[in-house]
Amino acid sequence: MVAEHLVRAQPRRVYADLTAWVNLVDMLDYWATYDPVATNELLTVVLLFADRYRDHPDYPGRGRR
């Protein structure tokens, strides 16, 4: 319900958020082959972003926390 409202009411915000996620994952994928330190730092950022969804029932590994 909230997601549907955001998409209807703030499509630019939703598009910007999704674009940021895609760019972050692309950067992680790229640096994974070149620099392990940068990869670990980017992975930390990805995990911090994902943490806001940890209480969602579909969050991977939810039962293991």
Secondary structure, 3 states (H helix, E strand, C coil): CHHHHHHHHCHHHHHHHHHHHHHHHHHHHHHCCCCHHHHHHHHHHHHHHHHCCCCCCCCCCHHHC
